[in-house]
């Protein structure tokens, strides 16, 4: 992970973009008033988002199991669907 100020990024954007994509480097761009941003490859971003969605999904399952174990579950009839 690199931390680089805004002026340096502006003057060397291509090389830092190449490092993010080719070397899977995460670049933190430091700015005034701590309004920092991050540059990373799309592949790394997509992987991170997938992990976050998976964690969210697993948390929902955990909450559902807790509800069932505490007696909050409800029984429902299954719906039959014709395969036509």
C-alpha positions in Angstrom: 0.0 0.0 0.0 1.4 3.4 -1.0 0.4 6.8 0.3 1.1 9.6 -2.2 0.1 13.2 -2.2 -2.2 14.7 -4.8 0.5 16.6 -6.7 2.6 13.6 -7.1 -0.3 11.5 -8.4 -1.3 14.3 -10.8 2.2 14.4 -12.3 2.6 10.6 -12.5 -0.9 9.3 -12.9 -0.1 6.7 -15.5 2.7 5.1 -13.5 0.5 4.8 -10.4 -2.4 3.4 -12.4 0.0 0.9 -13.9 1.2 -0.1 -10.4 -2.4 -0.5 -9.3 -3.3 -2.8 -12.2 0.0 -4.6 -12.9 1.4 -5.0 -9.4 -2.0 -5.1 -7.6 -0.8 -2.1 -5.5 -3.3 0.0 -3.5 -2.5 3.7 -3.8 -3.9 6.2 -1.2 -4.0 9.7 -2.5 -3.6 12.1 0.4 -5.5 15.4 0.1 -6.1 18.5 2.2 -8.6 18.2 5.1 -8.1 14.4 5.1 -10.4 13.9 2.0 -8.2 11.0 0.9 -9.1 8.6 -1.9 -7.9 5.2 -2.9 -6.8 4.0 -6.4 -7.0 0.2 -7.0 -7.5 -2.1 -9.9 -11.0 -2.9 -11.0 -10.3 -6.6 -10.3 -9.3 -5.8 -6.7 -12.3 -3.6 -6.2 -14.7 -6.3 -7.6 -13.1 -8.9 -5.3 -13.6 -6.6 -2.3 -17.2 -5.9 -3.2 -17.9 -9.6 -3.7 -16.4 -10.4 -0.2 -18.5 -7.6 1.4 -21.7 -8.9 -0.3 -20.9 -12.5 0.8 -20.3 -11.3 4.4 -23.6 -9.5 4.3 -25.4 -12.6 3.1 -23.8 -14.8 5.7 -24.8 -12.3 8.4 -28.4 -12.5 7.2 -28.2 -16.3 7.5 -26.8 -16.1 11.0 -29.6 -13.7 12.0 -32.2 -16.1 10.6 -30.7 -19.1 12.5 -30.7 -17.0 15.7 -34.4 -16.2 15.1 -35.3 -19.9 14.5 -33.3 -21.0 17.6 -35.2 -18.4 19.7 -38.6 -19.6 18.5 -39.3 -16.7 16.2 -39.6 -18.9 13.1 -42.9 -19.6 11.3 -44.0 -22.6 9.3 -45.3 -22.1 5.8 -46.8 -24.4 3.2 -44.6 -25.0 0.2 -45.8 -23.6 -3.1 -46.0 -26.1 -5.9 -44.9 -24.7 -9.3 -45.9 -26.5 -12.5 -43.0 -27.0 -15.0 -44.8 -26.1 -18.2 
